[in-house]
Amino acid sequence: QRLGRENLDAIAATLQRYDVDAEFERTGALDVATAPWQAEELREHAETLADMDEHVEWLDADAVRALVDSPTYHGGLLDRTGTALVHPAKLAWALREACLRAGVRLHERSEVRSLDADGSGVLARTAYGSVRATRAALATNVFPPLVRRVRKYVVPVWDYVLVTEPLSGDQRKSIGWKGRQGVGDAGNQFHYYRLTADNRILWGGYDAVYHYGNGMGPGHEHDHEVYARLASHFFETFPSLEGLRFTHRWGGAIDTCTRFCAFWGTAHGGRSAYVAGYTGLGVGATRFGARVMLDLLDGRESDLTSLRMVRTRPVPFPPEPLRSIGIALTRRSLARADQNEGRRNVWLRGLDRLGMGFDS
């Protein structure tokens, strides 16, 4: 909890230091229960956090609906300071400009095809030339890792979002949301949503689509069946907004691993370090991931490198076709658990014992 807070504070300080306009708002987060079993789990989680974080508070159904009004809410967990909203594209563009001003040289569209040990450093080869460096930090996210042994830990899953037209004053009043908290529901298959700076609602999540053989490419960037399902769920959550139009939609691949959070490691005799597996949580967590990598590259023991999540690896994915079969079975089992008061079947309980999934 402490390191996470420090990470968010550091992001805010960085944006201020470089005068970055990325629509950063320290609004907090609201995890909402859309079923009674989810409310009980959130209440237990609030009790666990009570002694660690005074800013986290359990809310009953009436208290949640006083913040964001939806007939589907049974309760919620409010984190007043631990989350911020940001425009991720503006953030990336602004950080790029800050790097250029600091003298960093960027070589975009120069695919690194191999990375090998080279004397006391490493050698990165592209189609156009090579770069020698004493150290390399690998942040390839969803794309095939340059360290081949890492590939068994990462798969791409496709995530999709909708964005509405701007809400009118009356539409905004019908749902409240004056605090502009980021919201996510507490199901196994969950939605995440937020207000944009111009009062649109970005609504995404629920389906995480895997294509056989780690399928990537532009052909997967849109999924009209998923878009229709997201729209249906949106109006179930906010029936008072019936008739609101969606003006934008898109999809993209995120890197996931079997424990659904980042993992780290080193290669080439400690001269390169990698982090992957963010599972959609990278906007805030990549700064944390980079700090860990820098300590690993320096061979330095710190609060970060001593964390068990840094010192351990997730369970690897099996090869195809077992990979696709396992992912499909897990998705169906999670959906069934959501429909069955959260009760996990034999398959999910087996994954829990292996340390795979959110409960790992």
C-alpha positions in Angstrom: 0.0 0.0 0.0 2.8 2.4 0.9 4.8 1.8 -2.2 1.7 2.2 -4.3 0.8 5.5 -2.8 4.4 6.7 -3.3 4.2 5.7 -6.9 1.1 7.7 -7.5 2.5 10.7 -5.7 5.6 10.5 -7.9 3.5 10.4 -11.1 1.7 13.6 -9.9 5.1 15.2 -9.1 6.5 14.3 -12.5 3.6 15.8 -14.3 4.0 19.0 -12.3 7.8 19.1 -12.8 7.5 18.8 -16.6 4.3 20.9 -16.8 2.4 18.1 -18.4 -1.3 18.6 -19.3 -2.6 15.1 -19.2 -6.0 15.8 -17.6 -4.7 14.4 -14.3 -7.4 14.3 -11.6 -6.8 12.9 -8.1 -10.4 11.7 -7.9 -10.1 8.4 -6.1 -11.7 5.1 -7.1 -15.0 3.4 -6.3 -15.3 -0.4 -6.5 -19.0 -1.2 -6.8 -20.8 -4.5 -6.0 -23.5 -5.4 -8.5 -24.5 -8.5 -6.6 -24.9 -9.3 -2.9 -21.9 -11.7 -2.9 -19.7 -9.0 -4.3 -20.8 -6.6 -1.5 -19.7 -9.1 1.1 -16.4 -9.6 -0.5 -15.8 -5.8 -0.7 -16.8 -5.5 2.9 -14.2 -8.1 3.9 -11.6 -6.4 1.8 -12.4 -3.0 3.5 -11.9 -4.7 6.9 -8.5 -6.0 5.7 -7.4 -2.6 4.7 -8.8 -0.7 7.7 -5.5 -0.8 9.7 -3.4 0.0 6.6 -5.2 2.8 4.9 -7.5 5.4 6.5 -8.6 6.7 3.1 -10.4 3.4 2.2 -14.1 3.2 3.3 -16.9 0.6 2.9 -20.2 2.1 1.7 -23.6 0.5 1.8 -26.0 0.6 -1.2 -27.5 4.0 -0.3 -24.1 5.6 0.3 -22.7 4.3 -3.0 -25.8 5.5 -4.9 -25.4 8.9 -3.3 -22.1 9.2 -5.1 -23.0 7.5 -8.4 -26.6 6.5 -8.9 -27.2 3.1 -10.5 -30.0 0.6 -9.5 -27.5 -2.2 -9.9 -25.3 -1.2 -6.9 -25.4 -3.2 -3.6 -22.5 -1.5 -1.9 -19.0 -0.3 -2.6 -15.5 0.4 -1.6 -14.3 4.0 -1.8 -10.6 4.8 -2.0 -10.5 8.6 -1.7 -6.9 9.2 -2.7 -5.3 6.1 -4.1 -6.3 6.5 -7.8 -6.2 9.3 -10.3 -7.7 9.8 -13.7 -5.4 10.6 -16.6 -5.6 10.9 -20.4 -3.1 8.1 -21.3 -2.3 9.3 -24.8 -1.6 12.8 -23.7 0.5 11.4 -20.9 2.6 9.3 -23.4 3.0 12.2 -25.8 4.0 14.6 -23.1 6.6 12.2 -21.5 8.0 11.7 -25.0 8.5 15.4 -25.4 10.1 15.6 -21.9 12.5 12.8 -22.9 13.5 14.6 -26.1 14.1 17.9 -24.2 16.3 15.9 -21.8 18.5 14.7 -24.7 17.1 11.2 -25.0 17.3 9.8 -28.6 14.3 7.8 -29.7 14.3 5.4 -32.7 10.7 4.7 -33.4 9.7 2.1 -36.0 13.0 0.3 -35.5 12.0 -3.1 -34.5 14.6 -4.9 -32.4 14.9 -8.4 -33.8 17.3 -9.8 -31.3 19.1 -9.0 -28.1 22.3 -10.8 -27.1 25.1 -10.5 -24.6 28.0 -8.6 -26.0 31.2 -8.4 -23.9 30.3 -6.4 -20.8 27.0 -5.2 -22.3 24.2 -6.2 -24.7 23.7 -5.8 -28.5 20.3 -5.0 -30.0 20.0 -5.7 -33.7 17.4 -4.1 -36.0 16.9 -4.2 -39.7 18.8 -0.9 -40.1 21.7 -1.3 -37.6 22.7 -2.3 -34.2 22.9 -0.6 -30.8 25.4 -1.6 -28.1 24.6 -0.7 -24.5 25.9 -1.6 -21.0 22.4 -2.2 -19.8 18.9 -2.7 -21.4 15.5 -2.3 -19.9 12.9 -4.3 -21.8 9.4 -2.8 -21.8 7.8 -4.6 -24.8 4.4 -5.1 -23.1 2.2 -7.3 -25.2 4.6 -7.8 -28.0 6.8 -11.0 -28.2 9.5 -10.7 -25.5 13.1 -10.4 -26.8 14.1 -12.8 -24.0 12.7 -16.0 -25.5 12.1 -17.8 -22.1 9.7 -15.0 -21.1 7.3 -15.8 -23.9 5.7 -18.7 -22.1 4.5 -16.3 -19.4 2.7 -13.7 -21.5 -0.3 -13.8 -23.8 -2.2 -11.0 -25.6 -5.9 -10.5 -24.7 -8.1 -8.0 -26.5 -10.0 -5.4 -24.5 -12.6 -3.0 -25.9 -14.2 0.3 -24.9 -17.0 2.6 -25.8 -17.2 6.4 -25.3 -20.4 8.3 -25.1 -21.3 11.7 -26.4 -20.9 14.4 -23.7 -23.6 14.2 -21.1 -26.1 17.1 -20.8 -26.6 18.8 -17.4 -29.8 16.8 -16.8 -28.2 13.5 -17.8 -25.3 14.2 -15.5 -27.7 15.1 -12.7 -29.6 11.8 -13.1 -26.5 9.8 -12.2 -24.8 12.2 -9.8 -21.1 11.4 -10.0 -20.0 14.8 -8.7 -16.8 13.4 -7.3 -15.7 12.0 -10.7 -14.3 8.9 -9.2 -13.0 6.1 -11.4 -15.4 3.2 -11.1 -15.1 -0.5 -11.6 -17.5 -3.3 -10.7 -16.4 -6.2 -8.5 -17.4 -9.2 -10.7 -14.9 -11.7 -12.1 -15.8 -10.3 -15.5 -15.8 -6.6 -14.7 -16.4 -3.2 -16.3 -14.3 -0.1 -15.7 -15.6 3.4 -16.4 -14.8 7.0 -15.9 -15.8 10.5 -16.9 -13.6 12.3 -19.4 -12.6 15.9 -19.1 -15.5 16.9 -21.4 -18.0 14.7 -19.4 -18.3 11.8 -21.7 -18.4 8.3 -20.1 -15.7 5.9 -21.1 -17.0 2.3 -20.6 -14.9 -0.8 -21.1 -13.9 -4.2 -20.0 -15.9 -7.4 -19.3 -14.7 -9.4 -22.2 -11.0 -10.3 -22.5 -10.7 -12.0 -25.9 -7.9 -14.4 -26.7 -7.2 -15.5 -30.3 -5.5 -18.8 -31.0 -1.7 -18.8 -31.2 -1.3 -15.4 -29.4 -3.2 -13.8 -32.3 -2.4 -10.1 -32.9 -2.9 -7.7 -35.8 -5.3 -5.0 -36.9 -8.0 -7.6 -37.8 -8.8 -7.9 -34.1 -9.0 -4.2 -33.3 -12.8 -4.1 -33.5 -15.3 -6.7 -32.3 -18.9 -5.7 -33.0 -20.3 -8.5 -30.8 -18.4 -7.2 -27.8 -19.4 -3.6 -28.6 -23.0 -4.6 -28.6 -22.6 -6.4 -25.3 -20.9 -3.4 -23.7 -23.7 -1.1 -24.8 -26.3 -3.4 -23.4 -24.5 -3.6 -20.0 -24.1 0.2 -20.0 -27.8 0.9 -20.2 -28.5 -1.8 -17.6 -26.2 0.1 -15.3 -27.5 3.6 -16.2 -31.1 3.2 -17.4 -31.7 6.9 -17.0 -29.3 7.5 -19.9 -31.3 5.4 -22.4 -30.9 7.0 -25.8 -27.4 8.4 -25.2 -25.2 7.8 -28.2 -21.7 6.2 -28.4 -19.4 8.3 -30.5 -16.2 6.3 -30.2 -15.2 2.7 -29.9 -11.9 0.9 -30.1 -9.9 -2.2 -28.9 -6.4 -3.1 -28.2 -4.2 -5.9 -26.9 -3.0 -6.0 -23.4 -0.4 -8.4 -22.0 -1.5 -10.8 -19.3 0.1 -13.5 -17.3 -1.4 -16.2 -15.1 -1.3 -14.1 -11.9 -2.8 -11.0 -13.6 -0.2 -8.6 -12.4 3.3 -7.6 -13.5 6.4 -9.8 -13.0 10.1 -9.1 -13.4 13.4 -10.8 -14.2 16.9 -10.4 -15.6 18.8 -11.9 -18.5 22.2 -11.7 -20.1 24.0 -12.0 -16.8 22.0 -9.2 -15.2 22.8 -6.8 -18.1 19.1 -6.7 -19.2 15.9 -6.6 -17.1 12.3 -7.0 -18.1 8.8 -6.5 -16.8 5.6 -7.7 -18.4 2.2 -9.0 -17.6 0.5 -5.8 -16.4 -3.0 -7.1 -17.4 -4.4 -3.7 -18.2 -3.0 -2.0 -15.1 0.1 -0.5 -16.8 -0.9 3.2 -17.0 -0.1 3.7 -13.3 2.1 0.7 -12.7 4.7 1.1 -15.4 6.5 3.8 -13.5 6.7 1.3 -10.6 7.8 -1.4 -12.9 10.5 0.8 -14.3 11.9 1.6 -10.9 12.1 -2.1 -10.1 13.9 -2.7 -13.3 16.5 0.0 -12.6 17.2 -1.5 -9.2 17.6 -4.9 -10.8 20.0 -3.6 -13.4 22.0 -1.9 -10.7 22.1 -5.1 -8.7 20.7 -3.1 -5.7 18.5 -4.6 -3.0 15.7 -2.2 -2.1 12.1 -2.2 -0.8 11.0 -2.8 -4.3 13.3 -5.8 -5.2 12.6 -7.5 -1.9 8.8 -7.8 -2.6 7.6 -11.3 -3.1 5.8 -10.2 -6.3 9.2 -9.2 -7.7 11.1 -12.2 -6.6 8.6 -14.8 -7.9 7.3 -15.7 -11.4 3.8 -16.6 -12.5 2.9 -20.1 -13.6 3.7 -20.3 -17.3 1.0 -20.8 -19.9 1.0 -24.2 -21.6 1.6 -24.5 -25.4 -1.2 -24.5 -27.9 -3.8 -26.0 -28.2 -3.8 -26.4 -24.4 -3.3 -22.7 -24.0 -6.5 -21.8 -25.9 -8.5 -24.6 -24.2 -7.4 -23.4 -20.7 -8.1 -19.8 -21.4 -11.6 -20.5 -22.8 -12.4 -22.8 -19.9 -11.3 -20.2 -17.4 -13.4 -17.5 -19.1 -16.5 -19.7 -19.0 -15.8 -20.7 -15.4 -15.5 -17.0 -14.3 -18.7 -16.1 -16.1 -20.5 -19.1 -14.4 -19.1 -18.0 -11.0 -20.6 -14.5 -11.5 -24.0 -16.1 -12.2 -23.7 -18.5 -9.2 -23.1 -16.0 -6.3 -19.4 -16.1 -6.8 -19.0 -19.9 -6.1 -15.9 -21.1 -7.9 -16.0 -24.5 -9.7 -13.4 -27.2 -9.5 -11.4 -25.7 -12.4 -11.1 -22.3 -10.7 -10.3 -23.8 -7.3 -7.6 -25.7 -9.0 -6.2 -22.6 -10.5 -6.3 -20.9 -7.0 -4.2 -23.7 -5.5 -1.7 -23.3 -8.3 -1.4 -19.6 -7.7 -3.1 -18.5 -10.9 -5.6 -15.6 -11.3 -6.5 -12.6 -9.2 -6.4 -14.6 -5.9 -2.7 -15.4 -6.5 
